[in-house]
Amino acid sequence: MMEEGLARAAEWLADASRVVASTGAGMSKESGIPTFRDAMEGLWAQFDPQELATEEGFRKDPRRVWSWYASRRRKVVEAVPHPGYHALVELESILPAFAVVTQNVDGLHALAGSRDVVEVHGNIRRAKCLDRHHSYPGDPPLPAEDEADPPPCPVCGSPLRPDVVWFGEMLPEDAVSRAWRLAEECDVLLLVGTSGTVWPAAELPHAAKRSGARVIEVNPDPSELTPVADLFLQGRAGDVLPRLAQAVKELRQGETPIGWISRGRSRRRDPADEG
């Protein structure tokens, strides 16, 4: 079944003009980066998320919040993109138009070489000031000690905070608008490593489906969005995506992977196609 699913997914991707990969926390976890829930069970497990991921919590105890995020940044800067990230870079190089929309804040897509990445939840590798949102130039400083006060903004003196979306904050308007436009205009949406429980990002495959795109999900286990997918490829992104990218490359080069039968392709969904 997996081979048949890979074959069909490769055909859809190889024939697509516009492809979007929508990635979630599972993608990062394969590179050793704890999800937010995992991180809450670690260094600062005794604190409520509302104290660690809200502006109110930061203003109440900036040292605690800045230090907690510094511990997360250390894990991020030590992480290496797994083969699934490089497979997405390969797909970007061989398909006419390919973009990544990610809920993740670790910057691993760009580190792997993806050129068109839309970050809807920000990036923990960046910082901005609390009051004026001045962007901090370069990488935020990592405190030498376990706990340290946030440095001041070099422009206005306001304390620096992580450039991520906290609870109660609006998602970045430009990123969200582009993510929706990409979903509505794509031929195939590749859904990778997401539980489907974080909104509004979980709406993207629905938007793509309504516009006639096919949805391919890659996940170790079924998610809340599996019923939306036209095709579910069960497995880790680091295992499945490289095989998928290789198959697409062979099809784009006019080669048929050995043992695979071409089923005929269509750029947009045919209402008569039962999948």
Helices and strands as residue ranges (DSSP letters): H 2-14, E 19-23, H 25-29, H 36-40, H 49-52, H 55-60, H 62-78, H 83-94, E 98-102, H 108-112, E 117-119, E 122-129, E 160-164, H 173-185, E 188-192, G 201-203, H 204-210, E 214-219, G 226-228, E 231-234, H 237-252
